[in-house]
Amino acid sequence: MIIKRKTHYLLSLFVVAGASLAQDPTIDRMIAAQCAQCHGTDGHATGDIDSIAGKDTADLYHKLIDMEEDRAEDIMEHQAWGYTDEQLYRIARYYSTVPESDDEDREDEDDD
């Protein structure tokens, strides 16, 4: 009887821990860190690369899934292949929570 209680207790701890990890924005950010190499810190790209900060979660996720399913011809498709569908969703969820940059505000700050 005591062994059963301990087993149930341990299993419930794993379930609770797993659920908290599933919604942890820090983990989402860690998974999304690879994207910063091209899309800029927190998804605010410079140059010809698209910014992805503040974009809709579903739109980003579907674009990533499409890239994952395509024949790898460019770097994005290769990147997408390296993640599970859940990880791709977490990347999209993370970048959707980052505010879009306002380039005009940045230019104003630079002038000060």
N, C-alpha and C positions, 0 to 999 in steps of 0.2 A: 504494500500500500504506500509506503514512504517513497519507494523507488518510482512508482507511478506519478506521485505528486511532484517529485523533483523533475521527472521527465517532462511533465506538462508545463511546469514552471519554466524550464529551460527553453522549451519550444515556443512558449508565449513570448519570452524575451527576444528570441530570434525573429519572430514575426513583427514585434514592435520595432526592433532595430531596423529590419528591412524596410518597413513602412516609412520610418523617419529618413532613411537614406534616399528613398524614392523621391522625396520632396525637398531634398537638401539643395538649396541654390549654390552652395559652395562646390558641391560635386558637379553640378551642371556647369559652373564656370571652369572647373578643372578640365572637364571633357571638351569644352569649347575653346580652350586655350590655343590649340593648334591653329585655329582659324585666324588668330591675331597676326600670324606671320604675313598674310596677304591682305586681310580685311581690316587691319589696324587694331590697336588696343581698344577693347570693348566694342569692336565692330565699326569704329569710325575710321574708314579708309581714307587714304590720300592718293592722289593720282587717278589712274584709270580703273582701279578696282572698285567694285560696288561696296558701299557701306551697307551693313546688315543690321545695325543697331535700330531697335524700335520697330522692326518689321513684324508683321503678323505671324504668330506661331505656326498656324496651319499652312500659310503660304511658304514659309521657309522650310518647314518639314517636308512638304510635297516636292519642293524643288530638290531638296537633298535626296529624297527617295528616288526621284527621277534620275538623278545623277548616279546613284548607286546601281540602278537597273540598266543604265546605258553601257555600251561598250566603252571601256576606258580609253579616251582619246586625249584628254587634257588632265591637268593636275586636280581639278575639282572632282572628277569622276574617280580618280585614284584615291583621293582623300575619303570620299564617301564610302568606298569599298571597305575602308579600315574600321568602320563603325557598325554596330548593330542598329536595328531600327529604333530601339529604345534610346540608344545614345544619340542618334540623329534627332530624335524628338527632344531630348534634353538640351542639345545644342540650340535648336530652334526656340525652345522655351526660354533659355537663358538670354539669347540675343533679343527676343521680343520684350524682355523686361528692362533692357538698357535704353535710356532715353536717346532719341535721335539727336544727332549733333546739329547745331545751328551754325553754319559756317560764317554767317554775318556777325554773330555774337563773338566768335573766335577772332575774327578780323578786328572788331572793335576793341577787344581786349589787347590784341597785339599792338594797336595804335597807342594805347595808354602808357 
